Amino acid sequence: MISLRQVQVFLAVAEQGSTTAAGEAIALSQSATSAALAELEQRLGVELFDRVGRKLVLNGNGRVFYPEARQLLTQSEQMTRLFSDRGGRLQLGASTTIGNYLLPRLLAQLPTGQTGAQVSIANTGDIAEQVARCELELGLVEGSVQHPDLSVKQWRRDEMLIVAAAGSAWLRSDMADAELAAAPWIVRERGSGTRSVVEQQLLAGLDRVNIAYELGSSEAIRSALLAGLGISCLSRQVVARELDSGELVELAPERRISRWFYIVQHRQRRQTPALTRFIERCLSQVDGLSG
């Protein structure tokens, strides 16, 4: 029979790359870590790692076993807090726009007694992968996700605007398609939900778009816009303050686009009472989080 300690050792080795580092991470000696891993492989009847130089790297068997092991350890952790007053700390993930602009307001509304949350902020693809590996209980993301292990539900709509700095050389509300395409565009990195939506709903309709800069966050794009480096299409959540102050101006308002934000969960992961309450809060506060 496989023990939880063996599963914990396997995950630590997979994440640390050696039995020495894994042992330090979970307070075991190197010899005890190696022995636990060897016994696990013996019980499974397969090897789970390949040795590459001084590192242990998951092989095909290990990659198949990893999500199952992560799920098992997660369920064990959930069981230890099953009868706690609020269900323990939430493990949440959010793509960058949601994480920077919407999630803080949701967390501020956690009920008295909730012990808080551990939050990961990354692009949509990364958050989805963390939920699929059961490293996160829930993801709030800006892009559509397709994964056989994930449940994806529409949460709320978001409006996206083409904006540029006030006084920019290309600042005209009635820009033709050719002028829009020729202007220097500042876009998010590939894998970002914002990038995906902008490409599909906006840039695909323009010919030979001039992508001048690719930046890793909407906040970096906003700063680049304020510096006069180009134009971009961003969530109203990101640029609302600058639009109100007049620092940024909307271009081609007829080309506004909208997208969905999504709630992403693992299909087989048990939902704790604390997470249920958080999701209910998300769904009930859609209007209150606007703007």
C-alpha positions as CSV (number, residue, x, y, z in Angstrom):
1,M,0.0,0.0,0.0
2,I,1.2,3.5,-0.9
3,S,1.6,5.8,2.1
4,L,1.0,9.6,2.2
5,R,4.6,10.1,3.3
6,Q,5.8,8.3,0.1
7,V,3.5,10.6,-1.9
8,Q,4.9,13.6,-0.1
9,V,8.4,12.5,-0.8
10,F,7.7,11.9,-4.5
11,L,6.2,15.4,-4.9
12,A,9.1,17.0,-3.1
13,V,11.6,15.3,-5.3
14,A,9.7,16.2,-8.4
15,E,9.7,19.9,-7.3
16,Q,13.2,20.1,-5.9
17,G,15.0,17.9,-8.4
18,S,17.1,15.8,-5.9
19,T,16.5,13.7,-2.8
20,T,18.9,16.0,-0.8
21,A,16.9,19.1,-1.5
22,A,13.6,17.3,-1.2
23,G,14.6,16.0,2.2
24,E,15.5,19.5,3.4
25,A,12.1,20.7,2.2
26,I,10.1,18.1,4.1
27,A,12.4,17.6,7.1
28,L,13.8,14.2,6.2
29,S,17.3,13.0,5.8
30,Q,18.6,12.3,2.4
31,S,18.8,8.6,3.1
32,A,15.2,8.4,4.4
33,T,14.0,10.4,1.3
34,S,15.8,8.0,-1.1
35,A,14.4,5.0,0.8
36,A,10.8,6.3,0.7
37,L,11.1,7.0,-3.1
38,A,12.6,3.6,-3.8
39,E,9.8,1.8,-1.8
40,L,7.2,3.8,-3.7
41,E,8.7,2.9,-7.1
42,Q,8.9,-0.8,-6.0
43,R,5.2,-0.8,-5.0
44,L,4.2,0.8,-8.3
45,G,6.5,-1.4,-10.2
46,V,7.9,1.4,-12.3
47,E,10.6,4.1,-12.1
48,L,9.3,7.6,-11.8
49,F,12.4,9.7,-12.5
50,D,15.3,9.9,-15.0
51,R,18.7,11.1,-13.8
52,V,19.9,14.0,-15.9
53,G,23.3,15.1,-14.6
54,R,22.8,15.6,-10.9
55,K,19.1,16.2,-11.2
56,L,16.1,13.8,-11.0
57,V,13.6,14.6,-13.7
58,L,10.1,13.2,-14.0
59,N,9.9,10.5,-16.8
60,G,6.7,9.5,-18.5
61,N,5.5,7.4,-15.6
62,G,6.2,10.2,-13.2
63,R,4.3,12.8,-15.3
64,V,1.3,10.5,-15.3
65,F,1.6,9.9,-11.5
66,Y,2.2,13.5,-10.5
67,P,-1.4,14.9,-10.8
68,E,-2.8,11.9,-9.0
69,A,-0.2,12.3,-6.2
70,R,-0.9,16.0,-5.9
71,Q,-4.6,15.4,-5.7
72,L,-4.2,12.7,-3.0
73,L,-2.0,15.0,-0.8
74,T,-4.4,17.9,-1.3
75,Q,-7.3,15.8,-0.2
76,S,-5.4,14.7,2.8
77,E,-4.7,18.3,3.7
78,Q,-8.4,19.2,3.2
79,M,-9.4,16.4,5.6
80,T,-7.2,17.7,8.4
81,R,-9.1,21.0,8.3
82,L,-12.5,19.6,7.5
83,F,-14.0,20.4,10.9
84,S,-12.2,23.7,11.4
85,D,-14.4,26.7,11.9
86,R,-13.7,28.3,8.4
87,G,-12.0,25.5,6.5
88,G,-8.5,26.9,6.6
89,R,-6.6,29.2,4.2
90,L,-8.0,29.5,0.7
91,Q,-5.5,28.6,-2.2
92,L,-6.5,30.9,-5.0
93,G,-5.0,31.9,-8.3
94,A,-5.9,34.9,-10.5
95,S,-4.7,36.2,-13.9
96,T,-3.1,39.6,-13.6
97,T,-6.0,42.0,-14.3
98,I,-8.3,40.1,-11.9
99,G,-5.5,39.7,-9.3
100,N,-4.6,43.3,-9.3
101,Y,-8.0,45.0,-9.5
102,L,-10.8,42.6,-8.5
103,L,-9.4,40.0,-6.2
104,P,-8.3,42.5,-3.5
105,R,-11.8,43.7,-3.1
106,L,-13.1,40.1,-2.9
107,L,-10.6,39.2,-0.2
108,A,-11.5,42.3,1.8
109,Q,-15.0,40.8,2.1
110,L,-13.9,37.5,3.6
111,P,-16.0,36.8,6.7
112,T,-14.7,37.3,10.2
113,G,-12.8,34.1,11.3
114,Q,-11.6,33.2,7.8
115,T,-7.8,32.6,8.1
116,G,-6.9,34.3,4.8
117,A,-5.7,33.1,1.5
118,Q,-2.6,32.1,-0.4
119,V,-2.8,33.8,-3.8
120,S,-0.9,33.1,-7.0
121,I,-1.0,35.8,-9.7
122,A,0.1,34.8,-13.2
123,N,-1.2,34.6,-16.7
124,T,-4.3,32.5,-17.6
125,G,-2.3,29.5,-18.9
126,D,-0.2,29.3,-15.8
127,I,-3.1,29.6,-13.4
128,A,-5.0,26.9,-15.3
129,E,-2.1,24.5,-15.0
130,Q,-1.7,25.1,-11.3
131,V,-5.4,24.3,-10.8
132,A,-5.1,21.2,-13.0
133,R,-2.1,20.1,-10.8
134,C,-4.3,20.7,-7.7
135,E,-1.8,23.3,-6.4
136,L,-4.7,25.8,-6.3
137,E,-8.3,25.3,-5.2
138,L,-9.7,27.9,-7.7
139,G,-8.6,30.2,-10.5
140,L,-10.2,33.4,-11.6
141,V,-8.9,34.0,-15.2
142,E,-9.4,36.3,-18.1
143,G,-9.0,33.8,-21.0
144,S,-10.9,30.8,-22.1
145,V,-9.4,27.5,-20.8
146,Q,-9.7,24.0,-22.3
147,H,-8.4,21.2,-20.2
148,P,-10.1,17.8,-19.6
149,D,-9.6,18.0,-15.8
150,L,-11.0,21.5,-15.4
151,S,-14.4,22.9,-14.9
152,V,-14.7,26.4,-16.5
153,K,-17.7,28.6,-15.7
154,Q,-18.4,32.1,-17.0
155,W,-18.2,34.6,-14.1
156,R,-18.6,38.2,-15.3
157,R,-18.1,40.4,-18.4
158,D,-15.3,42.9,-18.9
159,E,-15.1,45.7,-21.4
160,M,-11.8,46.4,-23.2
161,L,-10.9,49.7,-24.8
162,I,-8.2,50.9,-27.3
163,V,-6.3,53.7,-25.5
164,A,-3.3,56.0,-26.0
165,A,-1.7,58.8,-24.1
166,A,-3.2,62.3,-24.4
167,G,-1.3,64.3,-27.0
168,S,-0.1,61.2,-28.9
169,A,0.7,61.6,-32.6
170,W,-1.9,59.0,-33.5
171,L,-4.6,60.3,-31.3
172,R,-7.8,60.4,-33.4
173,S,-11.1,58.9,-32.5
174,D,-12.0,58.1,-36.1
175,M,-8.8,56.2,-37.1
176,A,-9.2,54.0,-40.2
177,D,-8.3,50.3,-40.1
178,A,-5.0,50.9,-41.9
179,E,-4.0,53.7,-39.4
180,L,-4.9,51.5,-36.4
181,A,-2.8,48.6,-37.8
182,A,0.2,50.9,-38.5
183,A,0.3,52.5,-35.1
184,P,2.8,50.9,-32.6
185,W,0.9,48.4,-30.6
186,I,1.8,47.4,-27.1
187,V,0.5,43.9,-26.2
188,R,0.7,41.3,-23.5
189,E,2.9,38.1,-23.7
190,R,1.6,35.0,-25.3
191,G,-0.4,32.8,-22.9
192,S,-2.1,35.9,-21.4
193,G,-5.9,35.9,-21.5
194,T,-5.8,39.6,-22.5
195,R,-3.5,38.8,-25.5
196,S,-5.7,36.0,-26.7
197,V,-8.9,38.1,-26.6
198,V,-7.3,41.1,-28.3
199,E,-5.8,38.9,-31.0
200,Q,-9.1,37.1,-31.7
201,Q,-11.6,39.9,-31.4
202,L,-9.6,42.9,-32.6
203,L,-6.2,42.4,-34.3
204,A,-7.5,39.5,-36.5
205,G,-9.6,42.1,-38.3
206,L,-6.7,44.3,-39.1
207,D,-4.0,43.8,-41.7
208,R,-0.3,43.7,-40.9
209,V,-0.6,44.9,-37.3
210,N,2.6,46.7,-36.0
211,I,3.3,45.0,-32.7
212,A,6.1,47.1,-31.3
213,Y,6.3,45.9,-27.7
214,E,5.3,42.7,-25.8
215,L,5.1,43.3,-22.0
216,G,4.4,40.9,-19.1
217,S,1.7,42.8,-17.3
218,S,-1.2,45.2,-18.0
219,E,0.4,47.6,-15.5
220,A,3.6,47.7,-17.5
221,I,1.6,48.4,-20.7
222,R,-0.2,51.2,-18.9
223,S,3.1,52.8,-18.0
224,A,4.3,52.4,-21.5
225,L,1.2,54.1,-22.8
226,L,1.6,57.0,-20.4
227,A,5.2,57.3,-21.7
228,G,3.8,57.7,-25.2
229,L,5.2,54.5,-26.7
230,G,2.1,53.4,-28.6
231,I,-1.5,52.2,-28.3
232,S,-3.0,49.2,-26.7
233,C,-6.3,47.5,-25.9
234,L,-6.8,47.0,-22.1
235,S,-9.5,46.3,-19.6
236,R,-11.4,49.3,-18.4
237,Q,-10.5,48.0,-14.9
238,V,-6.8,48.8,-15.7
239,V,-7.2,52.3,-17.2
240,A,-10.3,53.7,-15.5
241,R,-8.3,56.2,-13.3
242,E,-6.2,57.5,-16.2
243,L,-9.3,57.9,-18.4
244,D,-11.0,59.9,-15.7
245,S,-7.9,62.1,-15.2
246,G,-7.4,62.6,-19.0
247,E,-3.9,61.1,-19.1
248,L,-5.2,58.4,-21.4
249,V,-7.8,58.8,-24.2
250,E,-9.9,56.2,-25.9
251,L,-9.4,55.6,-29.6
252,A,-12.0,54.1,-32.0
253,P,-14.7,53.7,-29.4
254,E,-16.8,51.7,-31.9
255,R,-14.1,49.0,-31.7
256,R,-14.6,48.3,-28.0
257,I,-14.6,44.6,-27.3
258,S,-15.9,42.5,-24.4
259,R,-14.8,39.2,-22.8
260,W,-15.7,36.9,-20.0
261,F,-13.8,36.3,-16.8
262,Y,-14.0,32.7,-15.8
263,I,-14.0,30.6,-12.6
264,V,-11.8,27.5,-13.0
265,Q,-11.8,24.5,-10.7
266,H,-10.6,20.9,-10.8
267,R,-13.4,18.6,-11.7
268,Q,-12.5,16.0,-9.1
269,R,-11.4,18.2,-6.2
270,R,-13.7,18.4,-3.2
271,Q,-14.9,21.9,-2.5
272,T,-14.5,23.1,1.1
273,P,-17.1,25.1,2.9
274,A,-14.7,28.1,2.8
275,L,-14.3,27.9,-0.9
276,T,-18.1,27.5,-1.4
277,R,-18.6,30.7,0.5
278,F,-15.9,32.5,-1.5
279,I,-17.5,31.4,-4.8
280,E,-20.9,32.6,-3.6
281,R,-19.3,35.9,-2.8
282,C,-17.8,36.2,-6.2
283,L,-21.1,35.5,-7.9
284,S,-23.1,37.9,-5.7
285,Q,-20.6,40.8,-6.0
286,V,-20.5,41.1,-9.8
287,D,-22.2,44.5,-10.0
288,G,-20.4,45.8,-6.9
289,L,-17.0,45.1,-8.4
290,S,-17.6,47.0,-11.6
291,G,-15.7,50.1,-12.4
